[in-house]
Amino acid sequence: MAVQKLQVGLAGLGRVGKLHAINFLQKTPRAQLVAAFTPDPAEITWGRVNLEPHGVTLYTNYDEMLKHPGLQAVAIGTATSVHAEETIKAIEQDLHVLCEKPLSTDVEVCRAVVQAAKKKPHLKVMCGFSRRFDDSYRDAHAKMEQGLIGRPAIIRSQTCDKFDPSGFYVEYAAWSGGVFVDMSVHDIDLSLWFFGDEVLPKSISAHGITAVQPELKKYNDYDNAVGIVEFWNGKIAYYYCSRMMAAGQEDTTEIIGTEGKLTVNGNPQRNFVNLYHNGGITREIPHNFMGRFSPAFVQEANDFTAACLDNTPLPMKLSNAVKAVEIGSYLQEALVSGKQIHFDEIGRRIEKAQL
């Protein structure tokens, strides 16, 4: 009997879209990439060279791609501004969806996606938080579940990009939702994973600076920011995000418990090579998030495919994607306003008296 393969269409052939394309095409044995959409002429050219020879049909209209014969699922790697619209359209066409984070920078729009998915419970709709598919984070989570660090109480997690002098991230800030929604949303999602989906913020505060890209101020954004979320269950999360790292990508996490702690990527390294020379010992680190998390994206594609074909549960709740953006938005508000935000024990925002 022939092996059933999930028929996948891809939306977007930009930086992340290309990564998904190669993963579904070459590294996901139970999936077959059959279609790809992009309105960008340069990306279409790339697709003609890298995808068409493998039988992938290219589209410049998303709605037309959704009608591709036999299509079963869509992976969405387009601009954040259209993630939600494209996800809902795919759901309405009875297609499974893997959407890049975030679903939207607008919390209400994120909720609309969740509501659309609830109407089609037979579909698998997942927002891709890649760190949940990383071997090291999965190992750390398993060790925490085994009780090896006691009760987890503090998380310190950072997403730090290598400095890009081109100005790309300045223009990107116009629609990214800000550093906490765009970058720290990964770290926030880790908090929900390690602390539990049910955690509710008690207070949120944040501070930031523009150390190397003052042009970000016109978008009320920063190139370095620190945020603290105090949760009602006696846990605290500390987030740091930066776009000015000199050496490369530095995404690290500490989970501190009552009897020990776990660190993930505490000493970043690209591989296991050390160069010994007369100036000392040099170890390279990844230049960007793809250098650090490429294997996680592969695992993500395979886990999503298995869930669709085998009708097994997804590894994360879609509602967590909403909660991560919501907390990120509050952090961004606290960052811009300079004010701490408070919540009651059921998650409702409250205003504290200024003494």
C-alpha positions in Angstrom: 0.0 0.0 0.0 1.3 3.4 -0.9 2.4 5.7 1.9 -0.1 8.5 2.5 1.5 11.9 2.2 0.0 15.2 3.4 -0.5 17.5 0.5 0.9 20.9 1.6 0.7 24.3 0.1 3.0 27.1 1.3 2.1 30.8 1.6 5.2 33.0 1.4 8.7 32.4 0.0 10.6 35.0 2.0 13.3 34.2 4.5 11.1 31.9 6.7 9.0 30.7 3.8 12.0 29.4 1.9 13.0 27.5 5.1 9.5 25.9 5.3 9.6 25.1 1.6 12.9 23.2 1.8 11.7 21.4 5.0 8.4 20.2 3.5 10.1 19.4 0.2 13.2 17.5 1.4 13.0 16.8 5.2 9.4 15.8 6.0 9.0 12.2 4.6 5.2 12.1 5.2 4.5 15.4 3.5 4.5 16.5 -0.2 4.9 20.1 -1.0 2.5 20.5 -4.0 1.9 24.3 -4.2 3.4 27.6 -3.2 2.1 31.2 -3.2 3.9 34.5 -3.3 3.0 37.9 -4.9 6.7 38.8 -5.1 8.4 38.4 -8.5 11.8 37.7 -7.0 10.4 35.0 -4.9 8.6 33.5 -7.9 11.9 33.4 -9.7 13.4 31.5 -6.7 10.5 29.1 -6.8 10.9 28.4 -10.5 14.5 27.3 -9.8 14.0 25.5 -6.5 10.4 24.3 -6.4 9.0 23.8 -9.9 11.5 21.2 -11.0 10.1 19.1 -8.0 6.5 19.4 -9.2 5.5 22.3 -7.0 2.9 24.6 -8.7 3.5 28.3 -8.1 0.7 30.8 -7.6 0.6 34.6 -7.4 -2.9 34.5 -5.9 -3.4 33.0 -2.5 -7.1 32.2 -3.0 -6.2 30.3 -6.2 -3.6 28.2 -4.4 -6.2 27.2 -1.8 -8.1 25.5 -4.7 -5.2 23.4 -5.8 -6.4 19.8 -6.4 -6.0 17.5 -3.5 -4.6 20.2 -1.1 -4.9 19.2 2.5 -2.9 21.7 4.5 -1.3 25.1 4.3 1.9 26.4 5.9 1.9 30.2 6.3 5.1 32.1 6.3 4.0 35.4 4.8 4.1 38.9 6.5 2.6 39.0 10.0 -0.1 41.5 8.8 -1.8 38.7 6.7 -1.2 35.7 8.9 -4.7 35.8 10.4 -6.6 36.5 7.2 -4.8 33.7 5.4 -5.2 31.2 8.3 -9.0 31.9 8.5 -9.4 31.5 4.7 -7.6 28.2 4.8 -9.8 27.0 7.7 -12.9 28.0 5.7 -11.6 25.8 2.9 -11.4 22.9 5.3 -7.6 22.8 5.3 -5.1 22.1 8.2 -2.9 25.1 9.0 0.6 25.7 10.3 1.0 29.4 10.8 4.2 31.2 11.7 4.1 33.2 14.9 2.4 35.5 15.7 -1.1 34.9 14.4 -1.4 38.7 14.5 0.0 41.7 16.5 -3.6 42.5 17.5 -5.0 40.3 20.3 -8.6 40.5 19.1 -7.5 39.4 15.6 -5.7 36.4 17.2 -8.9 35.5 19.1 -10.8 35.6 15.8 -8.5 32.9 14.4 -9.1 30.7 17.5 -12.8 31.1 17.1 -12.6 30.1 13.4 -10.6 27.0 14.3 -13.2 26.1 17.0 -15.8 25.9 14.3 -13.8 23.1 12.5 -12.6 20.9 15.4 -11.5 18.2 13.0 -8.8 20.5 11.6 -5.3 20.9 13.0 -4.5 24.6 13.4 -1.1 25.4 15.0 0.9 28.5 15.5 4.6 27.6 15.1 6.6 28.5 18.2 9.8 26.8 17.0 11.5 26.5 20.4 8.9 23.9 21.5 10.3 21.7 18.8 14.0 22.2 19.8 15.7 19.1 21.2 17.4 21.0 24.0 14.2 22.8 25.2 12.3 19.5 25.0 15.0 17.8 27.1 14.9 20.7 29.7 11.1 20.4 29.9 11.2 16.7 30.4 13.8 17.1 33.2 11.5 19.7 34.8 8.6 17.3 34.6 10.6 14.7 36.3 11.0 17.0 39.2 14.8 17.3 38.9 14.8 21.1 39.8 11.9 21.0 42.3 9.2 23.5 41.7 10.0 26.0 38.8 9.8 29.5 40.2 11.8 31.9 38.0 12.4 32.0 34.2 15.1 34.2 32.7 14.9 34.0 28.9 16.3 36.2 26.1 16.0 36.6 22.3 19.0 38.5 21.1 19.7 39.1 17.4 23.0 40.0 15.8 23.2 43.7 15.0 22.0 44.5 11.5 23.3 47.9 10.3 21.2 47.9 7.1 18.2 49.5 8.8 16.0 46.5 8.0 14.7 46.3 11.6 14.0 50.0 11.8 11.5 49.8 8.9 10.3 46.4 10.2 9.3 48.1 13.5 6.6 50.0 11.6 4.4 46.9 11.7 6.1 44.3 13.9 4.2 45.1 17.0 7.3 46.0 18.9 10.2 44.0 20.3 8.2 42.2 22.9 5.5 41.0 20.5 8.0 40.2 17.7 11.0 38.8 19.7 10.0 38.0 23.3 6.8 36.3 22.2 9.0 33.2 22.0 10.2 33.6 25.6 6.7 34.3 26.7 5.5 31.1 25.1 8.3 29.2 26.9 6.9 30.6 30.2 3.5 29.2 29.3 5.1 25.9 28.6 7.3 25.6 31.6 5.0 27.4 34.1 1.7 26.0 32.7 -1.0 27.2 30.4 -3.1 28.4 33.3 -0.7 31.1 34.7 -2.1 34.6 34.9 -0.1 37.8 35.2 -0.3 39.8 38.4 1.9 42.7 37.3 3.8 43.6 34.2 6.6 46.2 33.8 9.3 47.0 31.2 12.1 49.3 30.3 14.1 49.9 27.2 16.8 51.9 25.4 17.8 52.7 21.9 21.5 52.1 22.1 22.5 51.7 18.4 19.4 52.5 16.4 17.8 55.8 17.6 15.6 55.8 14.5 13.4 53.2 16.2 12.0 56.0 18.4 9.7 57.2 15.6 7.9 53.8 15.9 8.0 53.8 19.8 10.3 50.9 19.7 13.7 50.0 21.2 16.8 47.9 20.3 17.2 46.7 23.9 14.4 46.0 26.3 13.8 44.2 29.6 10.4 43.0 30.8 9.3 41.4 34.1 6.0 39.5 34.5 4.9 38.5 38.0 2.4 35.7 37.9 -0.3 35.0 40.5 0.9 31.5 41.3 4.2 32.8 42.8 6.3 32.7 39.7 8.3 35.4 37.9 9.5 35.7 34.3 12.3 38.0 33.2 12.7 38.7 29.5 15.5 40.4 27.6 15.4 41.2 23.9 18.1 42.9 21.9 19.0 43.6 18.3 22.6 44.7 18.9 24.6 41.6 19.6 28.1 41.8 18.2 28.9 38.1 17.9 25.7 36.5 16.6 22.4 35.0 17.8 22.2 34.7 21.6 19.0 33.0 22.6 19.3 31.5 26.1 17.0 30.4 28.9 17.2 29.6 32.6 14.5 27.8 34.5 15.3 28.2 38.2 13.5 25.8 40.6 13.4 25.3 44.3 16.0 22.5 44.1 18.1 23.3 41.1 18.0 25.0 37.7 18.1 24.2 34.0 19.9 26.2 31.4 19.4 26.0 27.6 22.1 27.4 25.3 23.9 29.0 28.2 27.1 29.0 26.2 26.0 29.6 22.6 28.0 27.7 19.9 27.5 27.1 16.2 29.0 23.6 16.4 31.6 21.6 18.5 34.7 23.2 16.9 37.0 25.4 19.0 39.9 27.2 17.3 43.0 27.3 19.5 45.4 30.1 18.4 47.9 32.6 19.9 45.1 34.9 20.9 43.3 32.3 22.9 40.4 29.9 22.1 37.6 30.9 19.7 34.2 29.3 19.4 31.8 30.6 16.8 28.1 31.1 17.5 25.1 31.1 15.1 24.7 34.3 13.1 20.9 34.3 13.1 17.9 32.3 14.4 18.0 29.9 11.5 21.5 28.9 12.5 20.2 28.1 16.0 16.8 26.6 15.3 16.8 25.1 11.8 16.5 21.5 13.2 13.5 22.7 15.3 11.7 23.9 12.2 12.2 20.5 10.6 10.8 18.8 13.7 7.9 21.3 13.7 7.0 20.3 10.1 7.2 16.6 10.9 5.1 16.9 14.1 2.5 18.9 12.4 2.3 16.5 9.5 1.9 13.5 11.8 -0.9 15.2 13.8 -2.8 15.9 10.5 -2.3 12.4 9.1 -2.8 10.4 12.3 -5.4 12.7 13.9 -3.3 13.0 17.1 -3.2 16.1 19.4 -1.0 19.0 18.5 1.9 19.7 20.9 0.4 23.1 21.9 -2.9 24.9 22.3 -3.8 27.5 19.8 -5.1 29.7 22.7 -1.5 30.0 23.9 -0.7 31.9 20.8 -3.3 34.5 21.8 -2.0 34.6 25.4 1.6 35.1 24.3 0.7 38.0 22.1 -1.5 39.5 24.8 1.3 39.4 27.4 3.7 40.8 24.8 1.3 43.6 24.0 1.1 44.5 27.7 4.9 44.5 28.0 5.1 46.8 25.0 2.6 49.1 26.5 4.5 49.2 29.8 7.7 49.8 27.8 6.3 52.8 26.0 4.3 54.3 28.9 6.8 53.6 31.6 3.9 52.4 33.9 3.5 49.1 35.6 0.3 47.3 34.7 -1.7 45.3 37.3 -4.2 42.5 37.1 -6.6 40.8 39.5 -6.6 37.0 40.3 -8.9 36.1 37.3 -6.8 38.1 34.8 -8.8 41.4 34.6 -6.7 44.6 34.3 -7.0 46.9 37.3 -5.6 50.4 38.0 -3.7 50.8 41.2 -3.9 54.1 43.1 -0.9 56.3 42.6 0.5 57.1 46.1 
